[in-house]
Amino acid sequence: MVSADRPAVAAIVREVGNFSGPEKDCALELVDIYLRDAAQRDYRIIVATNAAGAVQGYACWGPTPMTLGAYDLYWIATHPRAQGNGVGRELMAHVESKVLEENGRLLIIETSSKESYGGTVGFYRRLGYEEASKIRDFYDVGDDKLVYIKRFSR
């Protein structure tokens, strides 16, 4: 990701439809940290573009603090007009390959149990992620925190 991609990523975050206001703010805060500080090592961000160079999706991940080989997927989003075209799968394949390159052993994804996240949960399951835990009423009453993981051998 480069600075010129920020407006397109911001549009994706706004238009994807299931992110709350605070979630949108957090997603863009991580984008800004990534763009502002080339020396930081907490966040990695990539964008997926179409043949014309237009940003179709993005992913943000990084090593989980105080662990050996665990990584968090912080954000992944595909523009609504590009959903269903394999963009998310390509982004996840890239993230997983980078985690493996860094000798990662575990990729962790936290998400919401809200109905609007049903497609997201199905996406993770189709990619081989297993539900590792559920914390009831974490985000709000009736909105559980779901934790999905994929283990990689080293």
Secondary structure, DSSP 8 states (H G I E B T S, - for coil): --GGGHHHHHHHHHHSSS--HHHHHHHHHHHHHHHH-TT--S-EEEEEE-TT--EEEEEEEEE-TT-SSEEEEEEEEE-GGGTTTTHHHHHHHHHHHHHHHTT--EEEEEEE-SGGGHHHHHHHHHTT-EEEEEEEEEEETTEEEEEEEEE---
